[in-house]
Amino acid sequence: MAPLVTTAKLVCKSKEAREQVFSAFHKIVEHSREYEPGVLRYIVTVPIDDKTGTELYMIEEYASQKVSDDHLATAPVQDLIKLFTTGDVLAGAPEVHNTHTVAEKIAKPPPTLISDPAILLASIEYKPGTLEHALEGWKELVDYVEKNEEGTRAYAITAAEGGSEVRAVEVYDSWDYVFKVHAKSPAMAECTKHNGKDRVGRIGIVQLRAVDGFLGRERGGAKI
């Protein structure tokens, strides 16, 4: 079974409330890093402009559904859920997406928070019945990234079974690398040519910076 990727957007009621949420997530980070080897990636991020000071985005990757289920049962996660339900910290329900990895480049070793990598979350909706064709193009792009883009530190293409959306988790050495290298690559142009006609609406992109967590564990290379 392909790894499970969970991404979530949370909006807190205030900057102070977000600090409470950060503190709860930090305990989860420490527990997962030490005791849950199947938690492959766990990143707490905020928008790079962070205009409101109340938003955060979670990027989580689990080796399997069972690992995710077991993670939810741990004491730090249960404490977080209690905070969400009784602590009056969230402005609304989190926006959560659960997908499975279709193709992925994994850096060896994974980047560290101190290196301040550029992080992107992207979502692309496709016309009904065209997702499999679109994924073929994305797999070719991941293959190119693995072979040619050293500065692309992680690149995961994910989708939900029976869905019509591709979601991407991307980590780069810098924002310059995003826009001057990856975005201008021939493979990106070819991917757009391959599936651009089947896209619905605009591509959703969020630019992020990590504030806590771990961006990966020692694993293999590209998985397709």
N, C-alpha and C positions, 0 to 999 in steps of 0.2 A: 504494500500500500504506500502511495506517495505521501510525503510529509503534509501535515495539516498546517495551513497558515491562517492565523487570526489577526485581523487588523481592526482597530476600533478608534473612533473619535469620541472624546469626552469633553463636555463643556461644563466647567465648574461655576458656581454662583459668584465667586469672587477670587481674587488673587490669593487670599488667605486660605480659602477652601482648597485651591489647587495645591498649596503647600502641604495640606493634610493628605491629599491624594498622593502626592509625590512620596511622602514619608511611608505611606502604606505600600506603594509599589516598590520602594527600596527594600523593604523587608522581603517581598516576594523575590526580587532579583537575587538577594543574598542566599535565600533558601534554594532557589532553582539552580543557581550556579554551583552550589555545594552538593546538593542532594538529588538533583533531577537531571541526569545526563541525557535523557530523552527530550528535554527542553533545549532545542538547538539554537534558538535565538529569542532574546527577550529584550526589547528596546523601548525605553520611555523617551518620547520625542515631543518637541513643541515646534510650531511654525517658525520659520527663520525670522519673520518680521515680528511675530508675537505681539501684535497690536493690543489685544485685549488683556493678555496676561492670565486668561482663564481657560484656554484650550490646551489639550494634550492629545497625542496620538500614540497608540500602542501598536507595536509590531511584534508578533509572537509566532514562533514556528515550533511545531511538535513532531516528533518522529512518527507518531501514529495517533489515531483517535483515542486509544486507551491512555496514552501518555497525557493527552489533554484532559481526559476525564479524571485521571489520578491527580493531576496538577490542581484542578478545581477543588479537590477534596482536601488539599493541604491547609494547615492552620493559617498561614499568612493570607492565602486567597480568601478563606472564609472570613477573616478579619476585614479584608477589603470589601467583600460583599456586605458585611454588617455595616461598615462605614457608609456605603452607598445607600443602604435601605433605611438607616436610622440616623445618619450623621448630618443630613441636610446640606450636602456638599455639591450635589450635581444640579445643574439647571434643567436637565431633561434626561431621558433615557439615552445611554450610549448608542452610537451607530456602529454596529458590529458586522463584520463580514468574515465568514469562514469559507475557505477555498482550499483546494489541493494543488500542490506543486506539479506543473506540467513540464517545465524545463528550468534549469537553474545552474548558474555559475557560482561557485563558492571559492572565495579567496583562501589561500593557504600561506601564512596564518591569517585568520580573520582580522579585520581592522579593529583598532581600539578606540574608545571614546576620546582619549586624549589627542588623537590625530584629527579630531573634528571633521569627520567625513561629511560629504554632501549626501543627503538622503531624500529620495523621491518616492512618493506613492502615486501610482497612476491607475486610472480605471477607464476602460474602453468598452462601450456597448456595441453589439453587432446585431445585424438583422437576424430574425429567426432562421434557423437552419444553416447558418454560415459560420458558426463558431469553430467547428473542426477545421475548416479551410483556413480560417484566420490563425489558428494555433500552429498550423504548419509553417506559416511565415514567421511567427514568433520563435519557434524552435530553431529555425535557420539563423535568426538574429542572435539567439543565445549561443549557438555554435560559433558564430563569428566573434562575439564578445569574448568567449573563452579563449580563442586562439589569438586574438589581436589586440585586446584592450586590457593592458595590465592595470591601468588606473581605474577600471570598473571593478570594484572590490567584491560586489555581490549583485546578482541580477536574477531575480526569481519571477517567472511567469506562472500565474496561478489562475484557476477557474473552478467553478462549482459544477458538480455533475448536473446535467440537465439545464444549465444556465445559458445565458447569452452574453456574458461579460467576461473580459479578461482583466485581471488585476495584476499589477507589477510592483515589486519591491526592489528598489535600485539603490546601491550604495557606491559612491565614487570618492576618489581621493580629494577632489575639490570641485567647486562649481565651475571653474574654468574648464576642467576636464569634461564636465557634462555638456557644456554648450559649444566648446571649441573642438572636441574630439568625438564623443559619442553621438551627439545630435547631428553631426555633419558626416558621419560614416556612410560609406556606400551601402552597408547592410541595413541601416535604418531607412535609407531611401527605398531600398528594395522591399523591405517589410511594408512600408506605406503603400508602395505600388501593388504589392500582393493582396492586401486586404483593405486598403483605404476605401474602396467603393462600397464595402459592406458595413462601414461604421455608421452608427446612429448618434447624431448630436456631436458635441465637442468632447475632446479627451479631458477627463478630470485629472488634474495634477496638483499635488500638494508638496511644497518644498519644506523640508524639516531639518532640524538639528537634534542630535541625541543629547539627553541630559542625564541618563542613567541606563544601566543594563549592560548586556553583552551582545555584540553584533554577530557572534557565531562561535562555533566550537571547531576544533580540528576535525575535518572530515575529508571526503574525497573531492574530486573535481566536479566538472559539469555532469549533471544528471538529466538525461532526456528519456 
